[in-house]
Amino acid sequence: MYRYDEFDRAFLAERTAQFRDQVARRLAGDLSEDEFKPLRLMNGLYLQLHAYMLRIAVPYGTLSSVQMRRLADVAERWDRGYGHFTTRQNIQLNWIRLEDAPDIMAALAEVEMHGIQTSGNCIRNVTADQYAGVAADEIEDPRIWAEILRQWSTNHPEFSFLPRKFKIAVTGAEFDRAAIRVHDIGLRMRRDPGGAAGFEVVVGGGLGRTPLVGRTIRDFLPKDDLLGYLEAVMRVYNALGRRDNLYKSRIKILVHDVGAEEMGRLVDAEFRAIQADGGVALDPDLVRRIQDHFAPPAYASAPADPDAVRALERADPAFARWVATNTAAHREPGHAIVNLSLKPHGRPPGDATAAEMRAVADMAERWSLGEIRVAHEQNLVLPHVRRADLPAVWRAAQEIGFATPNIGLLTDIIACPGLDYCALATARSIPVAERLADRFRDLDRLHAIGPFRINISGCINACGHHHVGHVGLLGVDKNGEEFYQITLGGNSDNDTAIGRIVGPAVSSAEVVDAIERLVETYVAIREEGETFLETCRRVGNGPFKESIYAAA
């Protein structure tokens, strides 16, 4: 993984000292809240319902065991002993005191972490496929390019005050695990007819108040042109994006208004102008240095199908189920990718205590070459596990409650913090997620239902990505009571789709029963081997709408 060089360390030390001075001036009353707000937001510090929230960047979702331990230390010393992993592969601490924030930033800087550009109208943390570099279906490791984009976008003088926040996702695999079509820019690695690797460029995706699927404006972009072309996209958006209306300021609105073809033409024209002015060249030496950071590790040779693992799968159905559900194919023979479910029964989705973070760090050092990934589904990943070690990893995951075999199933729920924490929320997300997990806790039933994604957002800002859940729940306020609008048929991978609203919102008291009836209807009408999403697209919303409102 990438390690900071002298420039990175000097920049972070300077930024940390600058932030300490800003906080001191705010506490002394020399800065008003209006003056302080843009300064704290550019360092990831929000003011929420009960306290400050600090959002810490995890670039392209890659963490070392050392960094995970430091997150545990920070959560234990300055928060309430836990953190929340988010859909942008970051971690949030929800109970920060302003006077402690500079010390937290300094502690994070010691392990090459920070909150810079995790908020504000700038290019946010670049996300990537959580299996990057190890996926069996990958063209190239996209983290190389995500790191290049991180360096390019950090404190970029032109793009620090954009019309609105801006999000980029990169994938190097055939199967899209990075949800690139619901980002402002999505990059998908492809090969041209000659076999050279480059990028499909998708622009104008996003969720929130106006959910839109991104459009391809360049089928194939050579890697050497990446920064120049993205600079062109950003300049067009910076010049033409609306600043007079908060709700129409995202690039998705610009692309929708002018059309994808015209957007592509505008970007191409700006790209040619950039090239004519000398271009934005990728330094080959810099690219090689960054590539070296992501060189495949020296894997120890390992049997592809160890006898002990096969024997345990035959002897213990619980282990066999976990292997089938929570591991994924690895590009290196004899290895597996292990998903740790942060959705244990009775817990908020995506949360981990300090003790659990330290246990994951221990697991990573022992069995995953010291590396951890954060998935946008709010789970953790050990990317370098020998198949022979799977029994030991399973047992260790069981000890901390992270071995629930539910990856991609109904209780693998994505949820924002909602009204329990967020000042923008209109309803709670966590209690609904917990009640659903309790209702569907029977593992036999869960696996019989099959692939099924529920996403919950506490407000229209859609931090829980409800629009692209197979079933989406959007919390709304009705005369001081919490209700939930239900959408069906959303998806965030290769066949990206925005879910369709079923009907009137249902109350908090009724929503779990409504989902129960929906699931029962699906099981009754599905064809053999058909997933919920396939059934939903075959029959439409009609049968599900009837079941959802059957008790009304």
Secondary structure, DSSP 8 states (H G I E B T S, - for coil): -----HHHHHHHHHHHHHHHHHHHHHHTTSS-HHHHHHHHHTTTEEE-SSSEEEEE--GGGEEEHHHHHHHHHHHHHHSSSEEEE-TTS-EEEEEE-GGGHHHHHHHHHTTT---TTSSSSSB---EE-TTTTTBTTBSS-THHHHHHHHHHHTT-TTSSS-SS-B-EEEE-BSS--S-GGGSSEEEEEEE-TTS-EEEEEEE--B-TTS-B--EEEEEEEEGGGHHHHHHHHHHHHHHHS-SS-GGG-SHHHHHHHH-HHHHHHHHHHHHHHHHHTT-----HHHHHHHHHHT---------SS-HHHHHHHHH-HHHHHHHHHHEEEBSSTTEEEEEE-S--TTS-TTEEEHHHHHHHHHHHHHHSTTEEEE-TTS-EEEEEEEGGGHHHHHHHHHHTT---S-TTSTTS-EE--GGGT-TT-SS-SHHHHHHHHHHT--HHHHHHH-S--EEEESSTT-TT-GGGSSEEEEEEEETTEEEEEEEES-B-STT-B--EE-SS-EEHHHHHHHHHHHHHHHHHH--TT--HHHHHHHH-SHHHHHHHTTT-
